[in-house]
Amino acid sequence: MKRDSRLSGVLHVLLHMAETNVPMTSEALANMMKTNPVVIRRVLAGLREHQLVCSAKGHGGGWQICRALDTITLHDIYLALDKPTLLAMGNRTEAPGCLVEAAVNSALNHAFLEAETLLLNHFRSVTLAQLSEDFHQRMQARGFSGSHEHAIFPEE
């Protein structure tokens, strides 16, 4: 099963946006993420519906984060992405006729629910401000100062 990396990708984009004081175009963001601008626009449109980002058209337009970083949690972004599947594992069949499989499903469903609850609670406790602070600490540890551009885009 293919992993859903949208949350990771969106967090990457948002942290890049947080480092700029000007709107970023879909083209610039797509170039950083090595994807098509349409993909960026589609994802950011969902975030705009949840009032996490704002956009402006025309010269000087683009996308910006429209809330304080400390008010946006990973859970907010997860919801804006329409709650992607958290776990790749599942039951072989959802309505088994076999009592052995029913017992297996019961045990697994309980474990899956506990894991998802733990993960979602963690998402509620992590903000973009915390991720940004982590980035800045990593940048400082590597000796970057002044312009963030070289620290942000070394391999991109």
C-alpha positions in Angstrom: 0.0 0.0 0.0 1.3 3.4 -0.9 1.9 5.8 1.9 0.0 9.1 2.0 2.6 11.8 2.4 0.3 14.8 2.0 0.6 15.9 5.7 4.4 15.8 5.5 4.4 17.7 2.2 1.9 20.3 3.4 3.9 20.9 6.6 7.1 21.3 4.4 5.3 23.9 2.3 3.9 25.7 5.3 7.2 26.0 7.0 8.7 27.4 3.8 5.9 29.9 3.7 6.4 30.8 7.4 10.0 31.9 6.6 8.9 34.5 4.0 7.3 37.9 4.5 5.8 37.9 1.1 3.2 35.7 -0.7 4.6 32.7 -2.4 3.4 31.6 -5.8 2.1 28.1 -6.5 5.0 27.9 -9.1 7.7 28.7 -6.5 6.2 26.3 -4.0 5.8 23.6 -6.7 9.4 24.1 -7.7 10.6 23.5 -4.1 8.4 20.4 -3.8 9.3 19.1 -7.2 5.6 18.8 -8.2 3.1 20.6 -10.4 1.7 24.0 -9.4 -1.8 22.5 -9.8 -1.1 20.0 -7.0 0.0 22.9 -4.8 -3.1 25.0 -5.6 -5.4 22.1 -5.0 -3.9 21.3 -1.6 -3.7 24.9 -0.5 -7.2 25.6 -1.6 -8.3 23.0 1.0 -6.2 24.8 3.7 -7.8 28.1 2.6 -11.3 26.7 3.2 -10.1 26.0 6.8 -8.7 29.5 7.1 -5.1 28.3 7.5 -3.8 30.1 4.4 -4.9 33.1 2.4 -4.3 33.8 -1.3 -4.2 36.9 -3.4 -4.3 37.0 -7.2 -2.3 39.3 -9.5 1.1 40.9 -9.4 2.6 40.3 -6.0 0.0 37.8 -5.2 0.4 34.2 -3.9 -0.2 32.2 -0.8 0.5 33.1 2.8 -0.2 31.6 6.2 -3.1 33.7 7.6 -3.0 32.7 11.2 -0.3 32.8 13.9 1.9 29.7 13.8 1.1 28.9 17.4 -2.6 28.6 16.6 -2.2 26.0 13.9 -1.8 22.4 15.0 -1.0 19.3 13.0 -4.5 18.3 13.8 -5.9 21.4 12.1 -3.9 20.5 8.9 -4.9 16.9 9.1 -8.6 18.0 9.2 -8.0 20.4 6.3 -6.6 17.4 4.3 -9.9 15.6 4.8 -8.5 13.2 7.5 -6.2 11.0 5.4 -5.9 7.4 6.5 -3.5 7.2 9.5 -2.6 3.5 9.5 -1.8 1.4 6.5 -2.9 -1.9 8.2 -6.4 -3.2 8.3 -8.5 -6.3 8.6 -8.6 -9.0 5.9 -12.4 -8.8 5.9 -14.6 -6.4 7.8 -17.5 -8.9 8.2 -15.9 -12.3 8.7 -18.0 -15.4 8.8 -15.3 -17.2 10.8 -15.2 -16.8 14.6 -11.4 -17.0 14.6 -11.2 -14.0 12.2 -13.9 -12.2 14.3 -11.6 -12.5 17.3 -8.6 -11.3 15.3 -10.6 -8.3 14.0 -11.7 -7.4 17.5 -8.2 -7.4 18.8 -6.8 -5.5 15.9 -9.6 -2.9 15.8 -9.0 -2.2 19.5 -5.3 -1.7 18.8 -5.9 0.4 15.7 -8.3 2.7 17.6 -5.8 3.2 20.5 -3.0 4.0 18.0 -5.1 6.5 16.1 -6.3 8.2 19.3 -2.8 8.5 20.5 -1.6 9.9 17.2 -4.5 12.4 16.9 -3.9 13.6 20.4 -0.2 14.2 19.6 -1.3 16.1 16.4 -3.4 18.3 18.6 -0.4 19.2 20.8 2.1 20.1 18.0 1.9 23.6 16.4 3.6 25.0 13.4 5.4 27.4 15.8 7.0 24.3 17.4 8.1 23.0 14.0 9.4 26.4 13.1 11.4 26.6 16.3 12.9 23.1 15.7 13.9 24.3 12.2 15.6 27.4 13.6 17.4 25.3 16.2 18.7 23.0 13.5 19.7 26.0 11.4 21.6 27.5 14.3 23.3 24.2 15.1 24.6 24.0 11.6 26.0 27.5 11.9 23.6 29.3 9.6 22.9 33.0 10.4 21.3 35.9 8.6 19.5 34.8 5.5 17.4 31.7 5.9 17.5 31.0 2.1 20.6 28.8 2.1 19.6 27.0 5.2 16.1 26.3 3.9 16.9 25.3 0.3 20.3 23.4 0.5 19.2 20.4 -1.6 16.0 21.8 -3.0 
